[in-house]
Amino acid sequence: MSEEILNLGLNDGTYCPQACIDLLKRYDNRTALRNYTTPENEPLLDVIAELDGVKPENIYLSNGSGALLKQCVPFIIKKKITGSPTRILRHVVSKTGFPIITPSFTYFKVPLKGMAQGLKVGLIPIGPEDNFTLDLPALKAALAKHDGIVYLANPNNPTGNVLIQREELEPLLKAHPRSIFWIDEAYIQYVDPAVHKPISDLVPKYPNLLVSRTFSFAYGLAGLRVGYLLARPDLVTIFKGQVVDYRLGVLQEQMAMAALTDPDHLDFIRSECREQRDYLTEGLTAMGGIEVYPSQANFLLCRFTDGRSGFELGAKLLERGIKIKTMKQVQDYSFEAYFRLTLGIAEENERLLRTIGEVLGSQDVSIKPAPVSAAAASAAPAK
């Protein structure tokens, strides 16, 4: 391969806030990182608490939101099952002691890892026929059968749409207090607050609500590995007790604080994503036989409508140095026709579109240059 592999299968972000670059300039000598910060990263906790409408004791910091899922979800399920003789019996007989309830098309690691551990996973069907909207009556019916842990990525991954609004969530939290609702807001910063208001400030009000966040995507800091969970204080205390103090170093803490308090970044990143989503959507649609679904995140879900396979496209793109995301089958749900594209910077998106055209034999389709705003041009890597 003549070019370095371009990974547009992981949903890495693009640009970090300018405040983060300004901060890095302060670490310009060999003693700049010699000291620890506080054991619990109190300065960062205070910033998150103010912005998210919670208290510091509601916040559990971790190395990314993936680590939170791996540590906390199994613990919650085990605690719920072992805390009730009835749930223990149900788990032994039918694995329904405290099932995972989640959409059929979602962040697949959650249902797949649950099934691998012998847990019951109830999938709520969502599909293109209803624009991947969440079937609230089906969710309510599942909860009426068994309380469990409801996992909702919001916006959803890989579909990119908001699954549930706060006015839809609050009645569920009230009606099912013995169930746990994990709302994964990994991509929430891409969504205009005027369209959807985040639900972080509901955490102190509802003990059965947990919200996870990350700095890897909209803040462009995947290389730093910072995420956090918002939950009731007793759970946060338990989770902290399972790991060591000083989880985040000085640089991670300061960069996260700079990202959260940069006044211009999120407006900039939302605008850039809209332009690049529109660019890729127009180019892919012109090739024919591809449906591109509306997204509010930094990726696009696509589906072949003419019988071609997402797996085949992925393999051919990889031969040409580009990785994309294809979808494994989950239970009886097959996603062979689908593929997901992460937004890169403009030149990466243009390379992606041209290469897909070559692979699909659509070279006759005119590929326009990707749009580059003045702000993006000044933020792009120097050539």
Order of alpha helices (4+ residues) and beta strands (2+ residues): beta-alpha-alpha-beta-alpha-alpha-beta-alpha-beta-alpha-beta-alpha-beta-beta-beta-alpha-alpha-alpha-beta-beta-alpha-beta-beta-beta-alpha-alpha
